[in-house]
Amino acid sequence: MQPRKDLLDIASLRDEELRAILDSAVEMKAAFLRDGEQLPNLRGRSVLTLFYEPSTRTRSSFELAAHRLGAHVTTFTVGTSSVVKGESVHDTIDTLMSMKQDYIIVRHKNSGIPAVIARHCKAAVINAGDGAHAHPSQAFLDAFTIREHFGSLAGRRVIIIGDILHSRVARSTSLMLKRLGAEVAYMGPGSLVPPTAHTGLPRFTHWDAAFDWQPDVIYLLRVQNERIDTPFFPAADYHQAFGITEERLQRIAAENMAIMHPGPVNRGVELCDAAMDYRNCLVCQQVQNGVIARMAILNHLTPQTLR
Ligand code: CP
C-alpha cells in the first residue's frame, strides 16, 4: 500500500486504507487489553500533541495510543506556551520540528490549519479536529465501535442528531459510515440540517419520522455551547424536541437500538441521565475504542522524517 504521511480528513483516504486501519484496530485492541503491553511499532519515535482547543478524550487517547506503541510523547500546552505571547502557528511548528518530532497531532478552531502544518513539515500530521471541517480519528473510532457492537457495518442504519451544519464529527463520521456501506440520516432543527449539507441523505425534523426509519444507532451530537452566539440557549426545549427523553429511551430500549455520542455529553440536553446507563449506550466503549483506533492510525502513517 502507498505510504501515507498525514491524516487530515476521511475524504482523502482510499477505501483500502479505511479498511486496513479498521482491521489493524482489531489487533491493536487485543494488544491493548493485555494489560500494560507496549508494542514496538513506534519505538524511538516522538509524538507531540498540539491542541489549540480543549480536549479530554482525543488528546489523552492519542497520548496513550502513542505510549502503547512505544513512542516518546510530549504534551504541548498552548495556554502556558509562547503562543500566549503571540508566537504564530508557523513559528511554533518550526520550533517544535527543531526538536525532531515525527508525529504532530493538531486541534485548532480554524478549518484547514492541520493541512497547512502538514504541507510545512516532515512530521506526520494528524487532524484532531479543525473547526467545522473534519475529525477523522473520531470517525474511525465510531465505525470501529459500530462494527464491534453489531458485527458488521454494511446496511446498518445510523441517525445523527443535532447541529449537523457546524459539526466536524457529523461530517467525518457520516462520510466514513457511508463509504463502509452503512446508511446515514440526519435529524435536527431545520436551520441546522440544511438540504445542502451532505446531499442525498434522509433528513428528519421529528422523532416519529426518525423512529419510522428504524435506525440501529441513535448518534447524538453535542450541543456546542462555546460556538453558540446567543447568550441564552433553550436547553430544555432542545431536549424535548431532539433529545433522548426518558419516554423515548423506552422505545429505544424496546427496539434494542444503540446510543452513541462523541462526548462530552450535556446531560438533560442531548440525553437524559438514564440513557447513559442504558445497556446499549456505547459512549464508554467509544472512549476505549478511541485509544485503539488511534493506535491503528499512528501505525498506518509514515512521517517523512523516517523516509
Ligand atoms: N469527541 C471529542 O473530540 O472529545 P474531546 O473534545 O474530549 O477530545
py3Dmol code that shows the C-alpha trace and the ligand (Angstrom):
import py3Dmol

protein = """\
ATOM      1  CA  MET A   1       0.000   0.000   0.000  1.00  0.00           C
ATOM      2  CA  GLN A   2       1.224   3.521  -0.863  1.00  0.00           C
ATOM      3  CA  PRO A   3       2.656   5.112   2.321  1.00  0.00           C
ATOM      4  CA  ARG A   4       0.601   7.995   3.709  1.00  0.00           C
ATOM      5  CA  LYS A   5       2.186  10.841   5.646  1.00  0.00           C
ATOM      6  CA  ASP A   6      -0.835  12.665   7.115  1.00  0.00           C
ATOM      7  CA  LEU A   7      -4.397  12.053   8.229  1.00  0.00           C
ATOM      8  CA  LEU A   8      -6.330  15.251   7.519  1.00  0.00           C
ATOM      9  CA  ASP A   9      -9.838  14.042   6.686  1.00  0.00           C
ATOM     10  CA  ILE A  10     -11.765  10.960   5.595  1.00  0.00           C
ATOM     11  CA  ALA A  11     -12.344  12.133   2.026  1.00  0.00           C
ATOM     12  CA  SER A  12      -8.674  11.897   1.070  1.00  0.00           C
ATOM     13  CA  LEU A  13      -8.294   8.284   2.253  1.00  0.00           C
ATOM     14  CA  ARG A  14      -8.639   5.374  -0.163  1.00  0.00           C
ATOM     15  CA  ASP A  15     -11.232   2.687   0.613  1.00  0.00           C
ATOM     16  CA  GLU A  16      -8.474   0.120   1.128  1.00  0.00           C
ATOM     17  CA  GLU A  17      -6.920   2.395   3.757  1.00  0.00           C
ATOM     18  CA  LEU A  18     -10.185   2.792   5.650  1.00  0.00           C
ATOM     19  CA  ARG A  19     -10.496  -0.973   5.821  1.00  0.00           C
ATOM     20  CA  ALA A  20      -6.811  -1.582   6.604  1.00  0.00           C
ATOM     21  CA  ILE A  21      -6.872   0.838   9.549  1.00  0.00           C
ATOM     22  CA  LEU A  22     -10.100  -0.650  10.915  1.00  0.00           C
ATOM     23  CA  ASP A  23      -8.778  -4.191  10.528  1.00  0.00           C
ATOM     24  CA  SER A  24      -5.484  -3.382  12.243  1.00  0.00           C
ATOM     25  CA  ALA A  25      -7.503  -1.819  15.081  1.00  0.00           C
ATOM     26  CA  VAL A  26      -8.790  -5.323  15.884  1.00  0.00           C
ATOM     27  CA  GLU A  27      -5.203  -6.475  16.514  1.00  0.00           C
ATOM     28  CA  MET A  28      -4.452  -3.269  18.422  1.00  0.00           C
ATOM     29  CA  LYS A  29      -7.412  -3.923  20.697  1.00  0.00           C
ATOM     30  CA  ALA A  30      -6.184  -7.393  21.556  1.00  0.00           C
ATOM     31  CA  ALA A  31      -2.776  -5.927  22.474  1.00  0.00           C
ATOM     32  CA  PHE A  32      -4.355  -3.037  24.367  1.00  0.00           C
ATOM     33  CA  LEU A  33      -6.418  -5.387  26.503  1.00  0.00           C
ATOM     34  CA  ARG A  34      -3.285  -7.310  27.514  1.00  0.00           C
ATOM     35  CA  ASP A  35      -2.510  -5.060  30.473  1.00  0.00           C
ATOM     36  CA  GLY A  36       0.485  -2.829  30.068  1.00  0.00           C
ATOM     37  CA  GLU A  37       1.707  -4.434  26.837  1.00  0.00           C
ATOM     38  CA  GLN A  38       3.746  -1.988  24.793  1.00  0.00           C
ATOM     39  CA  LEU A  39       4.108  -2.711  21.083  1.00  0.00           C
ATOM     40  CA  PRO A  40       7.396  -1.799  19.346  1.00  0.00           C
ATOM     41  CA  ASN A  41       5.790  -0.142  16.273  1.00  0.00           C
ATOM     42  CA  LEU A  42       6.763   3.468  17.145  1.00  0.00           C
ATOM     43  CA  ARG A  43       9.755   2.731  19.355  1.00  0.00           C
ATOM     44  CA  GLY A  44      12.209   5.644  19.344  1.00  0.00           C
ATOM     45  CA  ARG A  45       9.734   7.984  17.631  1.00  0.00           C
ATOM     46  CA  SER A  46       8.499  11.312  19.007  1.00  0.00           C
ATOM     47  CA  VAL A  47       4.804  12.195  19.120  1.00  0.00           C
ATOM     48  CA  LEU A  48       3.584  15.650  20.080  1.00  0.00           C
ATOM     49  CA  THR A  49       0.026  16.724  20.842  1.00  0.00           C
ATOM     50  CA  LEU A  50      -0.669  20.355  19.933  1.00  0.00           C
ATOM     51  CA  PHE A  51      -4.200  21.333  20.968  1.00  0.00           C
ATOM     52  CA  TYR A  52      -5.298  24.938  20.479  1.00  0.00           C
ATOM     53  CA  GLU A  53      -8.791  23.911  21.680  1.00  0.00           C
ATOM     54  CA  PRO A  54      -9.737  21.944  24.822  1.00  0.00           C
ATOM     55  CA  SER A  55      -9.989  18.160  24.736  1.00  0.00           C
ATOM     56  CA  THR A  56     -10.322  15.294  27.170  1.00  0.00           C
ATOM     57  CA  ARG A  57     -10.831  12.187  25.037  1.00  0.00           C
ATOM     58  CA  THR A  58      -8.930  12.901  21.832  1.00  0.00           C
ATOM     59  CA  ARG A  59      -5.745  14.228  23.364  1.00  0.00           C
ATOM     60  CA  SER A  60      -5.414  11.726  26.186  1.00  0.00           C
ATOM     61  CA  SER A  61      -6.275   8.776  23.939  1.00  0.00           C
ATOM     62  CA  PHE A  62      -3.732   9.823  21.288  1.00  0.00           C
ATOM     63  CA  GLU A  63      -1.127  10.149  24.038  1.00  0.00           C
ATOM     64  CA  LEU A  64      -1.968   6.751  25.475  1.00  0.00           C
ATOM     65  CA  ALA A  65      -2.042   5.211  21.984  1.00  0.00           C
ATOM     66  CA  ALA A  66       1.420   6.605  21.199  1.00  0.00           C
ATOM     67  CA  HIS A  67       2.746   5.358  24.528  1.00  0.00           C
ATOM     68  CA  ARG A  68       1.332   1.860  23.918  1.00  0.00           C
ATOM     69  CA  LEU A  69       3.173   1.850  20.566  1.00  0.00           C
ATOM     70  CA  GLY A  70       6.467   2.666  22.283  1.00  0.00           C
ATOM     71  CA  ALA A  71       6.802   6.360  21.300  1.00  0.00           C
ATOM     72  CA  HIS A  72       8.053   9.315  23.366  1.00  0.00           C
ATOM     73  CA  VAL A  73       5.096  11.620  23.949  1.00  0.00           C
ATOM     74  CA  THR A  74       5.166  15.379  24.503  1.00  0.00           C
ATOM     75  CA  THR A  75       2.085  17.329  25.504  1.00  0.00           C
ATOM     76  CA  PHE A  76       2.268  20.893  24.217  1.00  0.00           C
ATOM     77  CA  THR A  77       0.057  23.017  26.458  1.00  0.00           C
ATOM     78  CA  VAL A  78      -0.939  26.024  24.407  1.00  0.00           C
ATOM     79  CA  GLY A  79      -2.238  28.058  27.358  1.00  0.00           C
ATOM     80  CA  THR A  80       1.144  28.055  29.114  1.00  0.00           C
ATOM     81  CA  SER A  81       3.269  28.289  25.957  1.00  0.00           C
ATOM     82  CA  SER A  82       4.712  31.170  23.965  1.00  0.00           C
ATOM     83  CA  VAL A  83       1.528  31.105  21.870  1.00  0.00           C
ATOM     84  CA  VAL A  84       0.090  33.418  24.549  1.00  0.00           C
ATOM     85  CA  LYS A  85       2.986  35.816  23.811  1.00  0.00           C
ATOM     86  CA  GLY A  86       1.860  35.906  20.192  1.00  0.00           C
ATOM     87  CA  GLU A  87       4.031  33.199  18.579  1.00  0.00           C
ATOM     88  CA  SER A  88       2.487  32.180  15.244  1.00  0.00           C
ATOM     89  CA  VAL A  89       1.468  28.632  14.305  1.00  0.00           C
ATOM     90  CA  HIS A  90       4.223  28.684  11.653  1.00  0.00           C
ATOM     91  CA  ASP A  91       6.958  29.634  14.150  1.00  0.00           C
ATOM     92  CA  THR A  92       5.623  27.213  16.763  1.00  0.00           C
ATOM     93  CA  ILE A  93       5.868  24.358  14.267  1.00  0.00           C
ATOM     94  CA  ASP A  94       9.389  25.334  13.189  1.00  0.00           C
ATOM     95  CA  THR A  95      10.415  25.408  16.836  1.00  0.00           C
ATOM     96  CA  LEU A  96       8.897  22.011  17.571  1.00  0.00           C
ATOM     97  CA  MET A  97      10.342  20.461  14.397  1.00  0.00           C
ATOM     98  CA  SER A  98      13.805  21.581  15.523  1.00  0.00           C
ATOM     99  CA  MET A  99      13.207  19.116  18.361  1.00  0.00           C
ATOM    100  CA  LYS A 100      12.710  16.385  15.740  1.00  0.00           C
ATOM    101  CA  GLN A 101       9.060  15.441  16.159  1.00  0.00           C
ATOM    102  CA  ASP A 102       7.890  12.543  13.984  1.00  0.00           C
ATOM    103  CA  TYR A 103       4.135  12.897  14.556  1.00  0.00           C
ATOM    104  CA  ILE A 104       2.182  16.073  15.376  1.00  0.00           C
ATOM    105  CA  ILE A 105      -1.437  15.787  16.417  1.00  0.00           C
ATOM    106  CA  VAL A 106      -3.247  19.099  15.996  1.00  0.00           C
ATOM    107  CA  ARG A 107      -6.583  20.511  17.058  1.00  0.00           C
ATOM    108  CA  HIS A 108      -7.475  24.077  16.051  1.00  0.00           C
ATOM    109  CA  LYS A 109     -10.622  26.172  15.884  1.00  0.00           C
ATOM    110  CA  ASN A 110      -9.915  27.130  12.261  1.00  0.00           C
ATOM    111  CA  SER A 111     -10.590  24.677   9.436  1.00  0.00           C
ATOM    112  CA  GLY A 112      -7.518  23.890   7.386  1.00  0.00           C
ATOM    113  CA  ILE A 113      -4.778  24.603   9.946  1.00  0.00           C
ATOM    114  CA  PRO A 114      -3.669  20.922  10.160  1.00  0.00           C
ATOM    115  CA  ALA A 115      -3.377  20.843   6.352  1.00  0.00           C
ATOM    116  CA  VAL A 116      -1.228  23.971   6.377  1.00  0.00           C
ATOM    117  CA  ILE A 117       1.041  22.440   9.026  1.00  0.00           C
ATOM    118  CA  ALA A 118       1.212  19.155   7.097  1.00  0.00           C
ATOM    119  CA  ARG A 119       2.446  20.935   3.971  1.00  0.00           C
ATOM    120  CA  HIS A 120       5.021  22.796   6.010  1.00  0.00           C
ATOM    121  CA  CYS A 121       6.760  19.989   7.908  1.00  0.00           C
ATOM    122  CA  LYS A 122       8.132  16.470   7.563  1.00  0.00           C
ATOM    123  CA  ALA A 123       6.273  15.125  10.579  1.00  0.00           C
ATOM    124  CA  ALA A 124       3.139  13.085  10.038  1.00  0.00           C
ATOM    125  CA  VAL A 125       0.279  15.431  10.913  1.00  0.00           C
ATOM    126  CA  ILE A 126      -2.990  14.128  12.291  1.00  0.00           C
ATOM    127  CA  ASN A 127      -6.046  16.341  12.357  1.00  0.00           C
ATOM    128  CA  ALA A 128      -7.595  16.007  15.809  1.00  0.00           C
ATOM    129  CA  GLY A 129     -10.450  18.344  14.869  1.00  0.00           C
ATOM    130  CA  ASP A 130     -10.330  21.590  12.864  1.00  0.00           C
ATOM    131  CA  GLY A 131     -13.261  23.988  13.055  1.00  0.00           C
ATOM    132  CA  ALA A 132     -16.369  22.549  11.418  1.00  0.00           C
ATOM    133  CA  HIS A 133     -14.273  20.689   8.844  1.00  0.00           C
ATOM    134  CA  ALA A 134     -13.137  17.253   9.996  1.00  0.00           C
ATOM    135  CA  HIS A 135     -12.435  14.950  12.945  1.00  0.00           C
ATOM    136  CA  PRO A 136     -11.182  11.809  11.186  1.00  0.00           C
ATOM    137  CA  SER A 137      -9.992   9.843  14.213  1.00  0.00           C
ATOM    138  CA  GLN A 138     -13.487  10.212  15.697  1.00  0.00           C
ATOM    139  CA  ALA A 139     -14.886   8.679  12.505  1.00  0.00           C
ATOM    140  CA  PHE A 140     -12.572   5.682  12.852  1.00  0.00           C
ATOM    141  CA  LEU A 141     -13.471   5.031  16.472  1.00  0.00           C
ATOM    142  CA  ASP A 142     -17.174   5.398  15.672  1.00  0.00           C
ATOM    143  CA  ALA A 143     -17.025   2.970  12.747  1.00  0.00           C
ATOM    144  CA  PHE A 144     -14.964   0.526  14.793  1.00  0.00           C
ATOM    145  CA  THR A 145     -17.440   0.697  17.687  1.00  0.00           C
ATOM    146  CA  ILE A 146     -20.485   0.086  15.470  1.00  0.00           C
ATOM    147  CA  ARG A 147     -18.778  -2.796  13.705  1.00  0.00           C
ATOM    148  CA  GLU A 148     -17.732  -4.297  17.031  1.00  0.00           C
ATOM    149  CA  HIS A 149     -21.225  -3.951  18.533  1.00  0.00           C
ATOM    150  CA  PHE A 150     -23.207  -5.266  15.559  1.00  0.00           C
ATOM    151  CA  GLY A 151     -20.590  -7.459  13.902  1.00  0.00           C
ATOM    152  CA  SER A 152     -20.806  -5.508  10.622  1.00  0.00           C
ATOM    153  CA  LEU A 153     -21.326  -2.040   9.189  1.00  0.00           C
ATOM    154  CA  ALA A 154     -22.952  -2.769   5.839  1.00  0.00           C
ATOM    155  CA  GLY A 155     -26.658  -1.989   5.911  1.00  0.00           C
ATOM    156  CA  ARG A 156     -26.620  -0.584   9.466  1.00  0.00           C
ATOM    157  CA  ARG A 157     -28.783   2.490   9.862  1.00  0.00           C
ATOM    158  CA  VAL A 158     -27.329   5.403  11.824  1.00  0.00           C
ATOM    159  CA  ILE A 159     -29.232   8.604  12.518  1.00  0.00           C
ATOM    160  CA  ILE A 160     -27.079  11.571  13.538  1.00  0.00           C
ATOM    161  CA  ILE A 161     -28.952  14.154  15.593  1.00  0.00           C
ATOM    162  CA  GLY A 162     -28.126  17.786  16.313  1.00  0.00           C
ATOM    163  CA  ASP A 163     -26.277  20.684  14.739  1.00  0.00           C
ATOM    164  CA  ILE A 164     -25.176  18.974  11.530  1.00  0.00           C
ATOM    165  CA  LEU A 165     -24.199  22.239   9.889  1.00  0.00           C
ATOM    166  CA  HIS A 166     -21.364  23.068  12.283  1.00  0.00           C
ATOM    167  CA  SER A 167     -20.300  19.544  13.245  1.00  0.00           C
ATOM    168  CA  ARG A 168     -16.924  18.173  12.177  1.00  0.00           C
ATOM    169  CA  VAL A 169     -17.961  14.891  13.784  1.00  0.00           C
ATOM    170  CA  ALA A 170     -21.092  14.604  11.610  1.00  0.00           C
ATOM    171  CA  ARG A 171     -19.093  15.429   8.504  1.00  0.00           C
ATOM    172  CA  SER A 172     -16.363  12.848   9.110  1.00  0.00           C
ATOM    173  CA  THR A 173     -18.396  10.062  10.689  1.00  0.00           C
ATOM    174  CA  SER A 174     -21.207  10.180   8.132  1.00  0.00           C
ATOM    175  CA  LEU A 175     -18.750  10.029   5.231  1.00  0.00           C
ATOM    176  CA  MET A 176     -16.867   7.151   6.838  1.00  0.00           C
ATOM    177  CA  LEU A 177     -20.009   5.141   7.545  1.00  0.00           C
ATOM    178  CA  LYS A 178     -21.437   5.671   4.058  1.00  0.00           C
ATOM    179  CA  ARG A 179     -18.201   4.566   2.444  1.00  0.00           C
ATOM    180  CA  LEU A 180     -18.307   1.386   4.509  1.00  0.00           C
ATOM    181  CA  GLY A 181     -21.840   0.582   3.416  1.00  0.00           C
ATOM    182  CA  ALA A 182     -23.905   1.912   6.318  1.00  0.00           C
ATOM    183  CA  GLU A 183     -26.980   4.107   5.801  1.00  0.00           C
ATOM    184  CA  VAL A 184     -26.928   7.546   7.428  1.00  0.00           C
ATOM    185  CA  ALA A 185     -29.744  10.011   8.115  1.00  0.00           C
ATOM    186  CA  TYR A 186     -29.802  13.353   9.885  1.00  0.00           C
ATOM    187  CA  MET A 187     -32.198  14.955  12.341  1.00  0.00           C
ATOM    188  CA  GLY A 188     -32.147  18.377  13.938  1.00  0.00           C
ATOM    189  CA  PRO A 189     -33.567  21.865  13.788  1.00  0.00           C
ATOM    190  CA  GLY A 190     -34.262  22.717  10.122  1.00  0.00           C
ATOM    191  CA  SER A 191     -31.795  25.614  10.123  1.00  0.00           C
ATOM    192  CA  LEU A 192     -29.002  23.324  11.361  1.00  0.00           C
ATOM    193  CA  VAL A 193     -29.718  20.462   8.957  1.00  0.00           C
ATOM    194  CA  PRO A 194     -29.818  22.311   5.655  1.00  0.00           C
ATOM    195  CA  PRO A 195     -30.717  20.478   2.449  1.00  0.00           C
ATOM    196  CA  THR A 196     -27.334  21.449   1.042  1.00  0.00           C
ATOM    197  CA  ALA A 197     -25.453  19.640   3.837  1.00  0.00           C
ATOM    198  CA  HIS A 198     -24.223  16.236   2.671  1.00  0.00           C
ATOM    199  CA  THR A 199     -26.876  15.980  -0.023  1.00  0.00           C
ATOM    200  CA  GLY A 200     -28.777  12.820  -0.708  1.00  0.00           C
ATOM    201  CA  LEU A 201     -29.250  11.724   2.897  1.00  0.00           C
ATOM    202  CA  PRO A 202     -32.672  11.379   4.539  1.00  0.00           C
ATOM    203  CA  ARG A 203     -33.377  14.379   6.783  1.00  0.00           C
ATOM    204  CA  PHE A 204     -35.861  14.416   9.613  1.00  0.00           C
ATOM    205  CA  THR A 205     -37.066  17.131  11.958  1.00  0.00           C
ATOM    206  CA  HIS A 206     -39.215  14.943  14.245  1.00  0.00           C
ATOM    207  CA  TRP A 207     -38.608  11.781  16.236  1.00  0.00           C
ATOM    208  CA  ASP A 208     -41.691   9.994  14.868  1.00  0.00           C
ATOM    209  CA  ALA A 209     -40.259  10.047  11.366  1.00  0.00           C
ATOM    210  CA  ALA A 210     -36.814   9.149  12.700  1.00  0.00           C
ATOM    211  CA  PHE A 211     -38.188   6.088  14.532  1.00  0.00           C
ATOM    212  CA  ASP A 212     -40.143   5.070  11.424  1.00  0.00           C
ATOM    213  CA  TRP A 213     -36.821   4.930   9.562  1.00  0.00           C
ATOM    214  CA  GLN A 214     -35.835   2.150  12.041  1.00  0.00           C
ATOM    215  CA  PRO A 215     -32.273   3.139  12.907  1.00  0.00           C
ATOM    216  CA  ASP A 216     -29.842   0.725  14.554  1.00  0.00           C
ATOM    217  CA  VAL A 217     -27.871   3.581  16.129  1.00  0.00           C
ATOM    218  CA  ILE A 218     -29.007   6.904  17.562  1.00  0.00           C
ATOM    219  CA  TYR A 219     -25.907   9.108  17.336  1.00  0.00           C
ATOM    220  CA  LEU A 220     -26.252  12.326  19.328  1.00  0.00           C
ATOM    221  CA  LEU A 221     -24.094  15.352  18.621  1.00  0.00           C
ATOM    222  CA  ARG A 222     -23.007  17.598  21.444  1.00  0.00           C
ATOM    223  CA  VAL A 223     -24.675  20.994  21.656  1.00  0.00           C
ATOM    224  CA  GLN A 224     -21.580  23.153  21.238  1.00  0.00           C
ATOM    225  CA  ASN A 225     -22.360  25.903  23.742  1.00  0.00           C
ATOM    226  CA  GLU A 226     -18.968  27.509  23.160  1.00  0.00           C
ATOM    227  CA  ARG A 227     -19.828  28.117  19.485  1.00  0.00           C
ATOM    228  CA  ILE A 228     -23.348  29.473  20.099  1.00  0.00           C
ATOM    229  CA  ASP A 229     -23.504  33.254  19.957  1.00  0.00           C
ATOM    230  CA  THR A 230     -26.845  33.736  21.709  1.00  0.00           C
ATOM    231  CA  PRO A 231     -26.484  34.341  25.467  1.00  0.00           C
ATOM    232  CA  PHE A 232     -29.415  32.021  26.228  1.00  0.00           C
ATOM    233  CA  PHE A 233     -29.704  28.585  24.653  1.00  0.00           C
ATOM    234  CA  PRO A 234     -33.126  26.924  25.248  1.00  0.00           C
ATOM    235  CA  ALA A 235     -31.676  23.649  26.563  1.00  0.00           C
ATOM    236  CA  ALA A 236     -34.965  22.289  27.927  1.00  0.00           C
ATOM    237  CA  ASP A 237     -36.754  22.956  24.634  1.00  0.00           C
ATOM    238  CA  TYR A 238     -33.930  21.301  22.698  1.00  0.00           C
ATOM    239  CA  HIS A 239     -34.147  18.257  24.975  1.00  0.00           C
ATOM    240  CA  GLN A 240     -37.893  17.956  24.395  1.00  0.00           C
ATOM    241  CA  ALA A 241     -37.580  18.389  20.623  1.00  0.00           C
ATOM    242  CA  PHE A 242     -34.399  16.449  19.790  1.00  0.00           C
ATOM    243  CA  GLY A 243     -33.047  14.813  22.939  1.00  0.00           C
ATOM    244  CA  ILE A 244     -33.415  11.288  24.281  1.00  0.00           C
ATOM    245  CA  THR A 245     -36.047  11.807  26.959  1.00  0.00           C
ATOM    246  CA  GLU A 246     -36.997   9.019  29.382  1.00  0.00           C
ATOM    247  CA  GLU A 247     -40.050   8.296  27.235  1.00  0.00           C
ATOM    248  CA  ARG A 248     -38.023   7.986  24.041  1.00  0.00           C
ATOM    249  CA  LEU A 249     -35.473   5.846  25.859  1.00  0.00           C
ATOM    250  CA  GLN A 250     -38.192   3.255  26.494  1.00  0.00           C
ATOM    251  CA  ARG A 251     -38.831   2.935  22.767  1.00  0.00           C
ATOM    252  CA  ILE A 252     -35.096   2.841  22.012  1.00  0.00           C
ATOM    253  CA  ALA A 253     -34.677   0.026  24.554  1.00  0.00           C
ATOM    254  CA  ALA A 254     -37.730  -1.876  23.296  1.00  0.00           C
ATOM    255  CA  GLU A 255     -36.263  -1.838  19.773  1.00  0.00           C
ATOM    256  CA  ASN A 256     -32.745  -2.638  21.007  1.00  0.00           C
ATOM    257  CA  MET A 257     -31.182   0.402  19.337  1.00  0.00           C
ATOM    258  CA  ALA A 258     -27.717   1.593  20.357  1.00  0.00           C
ATOM    259  CA  ILE A 259     -26.914   5.113  21.583  1.00  0.00           C
ATOM    260  CA  MET A 260     -23.659   6.867  20.704  1.00  0.00           C
ATOM    261  CA  HIS A 261     -22.236  10.321  21.451  1.00  0.00           C
ATOM    262  CA  PRO A 262     -18.727  11.678  20.782  1.00  0.00           C
ATOM    263  CA  GLY A 263     -18.635  13.384  24.192  1.00  0.00           C
ATOM    264  CA  PRO A 264     -18.562  15.360  26.300  1.00  0.00           C
ATOM    265  CA  VAL A 265     -22.293  14.845  26.884  1.00  0.00           C
ATOM    266  CA  ASN A 266     -24.647  17.541  28.125  1.00  0.00           C
ATOM    267  CA  ARG A 267     -26.951  15.583  30.424  1.00  0.00           C
ATOM    268  CA  GLY A 268     -30.509  16.870  30.277  1.00  0.00           C
ATOM    269  CA  VAL A 269     -29.875  18.380  26.838  1.00  0.00           C
ATOM    270  CA  GLU A 270     -28.881  15.693  24.292  1.00  0.00           C
ATOM    271  CA  LEU A 271     -29.936  12.863  26.598  1.00  0.00           C
ATOM    272  CA  CYS A 272     -31.447  12.080  29.993  1.00  0.00           C
ATOM    273  CA  ASP A 273     -29.327  10.558  32.781  1.00  0.00           C
ATOM    274  CA  ALA A 274     -30.919   7.133  32.332  1.00  0.00           C
ATOM    275  CA  ALA A 275     -29.733   6.985  28.713  1.00  0.00           C
ATOM    276  CA  MET A 276     -26.123   6.924  29.931  1.00  0.00           C
ATOM    277  CA  ASP A 277     -26.896   3.796  31.984  1.00  0.00           C
ATOM    278  CA  TYR A 278     -28.836   2.056  29.190  1.00  0.00           C
ATOM    279  CA  ARG A 279     -27.375  -1.364  28.278  1.00  0.00           C
ATOM    280  CA  ASN A 280     -26.756  -0.370  24.637  1.00  0.00           C
ATOM    281  CA  CYS A 281     -25.265   3.037  25.397  1.00  0.00           C
ATOM    282  CA  LEU A 282     -21.855   2.762  23.709  1.00  0.00           C
ATOM    283  CA  VAL A 283     -20.324   6.016  24.956  1.00  0.00           C
ATOM    284  CA  CYS A 284     -17.698   4.365  27.207  1.00  0.00           C
ATOM    285  CA  GLN A 285     -16.964   1.781  24.505  1.00  0.00           C
ATOM    286  CA  GLN A 286     -16.369   4.687  22.087  1.00  0.00           C
ATOM    287  CA  VAL A 287     -13.864   6.212  24.513  1.00  0.00           C
ATOM    288  CA  GLN A 288     -11.925   2.960  24.905  1.00  0.00           C
ATOM    289  CA  ASN A 289     -12.015   2.363  21.166  1.00  0.00           C
ATOM    290  CA  GLY A 290     -10.622   5.879  20.757  1.00  0.00           C
ATOM    291  CA  VAL A 291      -7.292   4.590  22.046  1.00  0.00           C
ATOM    292  CA  ILE A 292      -7.473   1.532  19.796  1.00  0.00           C
ATOM    293  CA  ALA A 293      -8.416   3.445  16.633  1.00  0.00           C
ATOM    294  CA  ARG A 294      -5.662   5.991  17.311  1.00  0.00           C
ATOM    295  CA  MET A 295      -3.071   3.250  17.760  1.00  0.00           C
ATOM    296  CA  ALA A 296      -4.118   1.951  14.332  1.00  0.00           C
ATOM    297  CA  ILE A 297      -3.961   5.448  12.795  1.00  0.00           C
ATOM    298  CA  LEU A 298      -0.494   6.207  14.183  1.00  0.00           C
ATOM    299  CA  ASN A 299       0.688   2.823  12.958  1.00  0.00           C
ATOM    300  CA  HIS A 300      -0.661   3.498   9.450  1.00  0.00           C
ATOM    301  CA  LEU A 301       1.182   6.788   8.857  1.00  0.00           C
ATOM    302  CA  THR A 302       4.744   7.233   7.647  1.00  0.00           C
ATOM    303  CA  PRO A 303       6.415  10.560   8.504  1.00  0.00           C
ATOM    304  CA  GLN A 304       8.918  11.952   6.017  1.00  0.00           C
ATOM    305  CA  THR A 305      11.375  12.030   8.906  1.00  0.00           C
ATOM    306  CA  LEU A 306      11.561   8.231   8.514  1.00  0.00           C
ATOM    307  CA  ARG A 307      11.985   8.069   4.744  1.00  0.00           C
TER     308      ARG A 307
END
"""
ligand_1 = """\
8
CP
N -15.025 13.601 20.980
C -14.069 14.505 21.257
O -13.452 15.076 20.373
O -13.883 14.731 22.603
P -12.802 15.720 23.231
O -13.196 17.124 22.838
O -12.857 15.495 24.718
O -11.465 15.365 22.652
"""
view = py3Dmol.view(width=600, height=400)
view.addModel(protein, "pdb")
view.setStyle({"model": 0}, {"cartoon": {"style": "trace"}})
view.addModel(ligand_1, "xyz")
view.setStyle({"model": 1}, {"stick": {}})
view.zoomTo()
view.show()
